[in-house]
Amino acid sequence: MKVFIISDNTHTLTGMRLSGIEGVVVHEREEILKELAKVKKNRDIGIILITELLAERVKLELDEIKLSSSLPIIVEIPDRHGTRRPPDFLTRYIRESIGLKI
């Protein structure tokens, strides 16, 4: 299985290419959806990395992909500017999911 990245900047893509991961740089919502459709059809790709900024632009579509099939796995990653999530993201997620305060 291969990994593919959909990024909003060339620096993130270049870093991933150095580790052998192919991908594209897109900016507009329509471009993101077009690339997601192409990648979904490719059976060789098992993991899609997408920067958080782009993931925000197509949140509903990503949620649909995540719920409708087991592959490809979609992983939202920060870009070179860092994460867009709040510092307590993980603990809040656990608390909301299972009601356990850690």
BELGI-V485029 format. One record per residue. N is the residue number from 1. RES is the residue in one small letter. OMEGA is omega in radians with two decimals (* if undefined). NEAR is the number of other C-alpha atoms within 12 Angstrom. Layout:
# BELGI-V485029
n->(N N)
res->(RES RES)
omega->(OMEGA OMEGA)
near->(NEAR NEAR)
This chain:
# BELGI-V485029
n->(1 2 3 4 5 6 7 8 9 10 11 12 13 14 15 16 17 18 19 20 21 22 23 24 25 26 27 28 29 30 31 32 33 34 35 36 37 38 39 40 41 42 43 44 45 46 47 48 49 50 51 52 53 54 55 56 57 58 59 60 61 62 63 64 65 66 67 68 69 70 71 72 73 74 75 76 77 78 79 80 81 82 83 84 85 86 87 88 89 90 91 92 93 94 95 96 97 98 99 100 101 102)
res->(m k v f i i s d n t h t l t g m r l s g i e g v v v h e r e e i l k e l a k v k k n r d i g i i l i t e l l a e r v k l e l d e i k l s s s l p i i v e i p d r h g t r r p p d f l t r y i r e s i g l k i)
omega->(-3.13 3.06 -3.14 3.14 2.99 -2.99 3.09 3.08 -3.06 -3.13 3.11 3.13 3.14 3.10 3.13 3.12 3.08 3.10 3.05 -3.12 3.09 3.12 -3.12 3.01 3.11 -3.12 -3.05 -3.12 -3.12 3.10 3.14 -3.12 3.11 3.13 3.09 3.13 3.12 -3.09 3.12 -3.13 -3.11 -3.08 3.13 -3.08 -3.11 -3.12 3.03 3.00 3.12 -3.12 -3.07 3.14 3.12 3.14 3.10 -3.09 -3.12 -3.05 -3.11 -3.14 3.10 3.10 3.11 3.12 -3.12 -3.09 -3.02 -3.11 -3.14 3.10 0.00 3.04 -3.12 -3.12 3.09 -3.09 3.03 3.06 -3.06 3.13 -3.14 -3.07 3.08 -3.11 3.10 -3.09 -3.11 -3.06 -3.04 -3.13 3.10 3.13 3.12 -3.13 3.14 -3.09 -3.03 3.08 -3.13 3.12 -3.13 *)
near->(14 20 28 36 44 45 39 32 25 21 19 30 29 22 18 27 19 12 14 14 23 25 35 30 26 27 24 19 21 15 20 31 25 19 28 35 19 20 31 27 14 19 18 16 24 22 28 37 37 40 40 29 29 35 33 23 22 26 21 15 22 29 18 14 23 20 14 13 14 13 23 30 28 32 25 28 27 26 29 20 15 14 16 19 20 11 11 14 14 15 17 17 17 14 14 13 12 11 11 12 13 12)
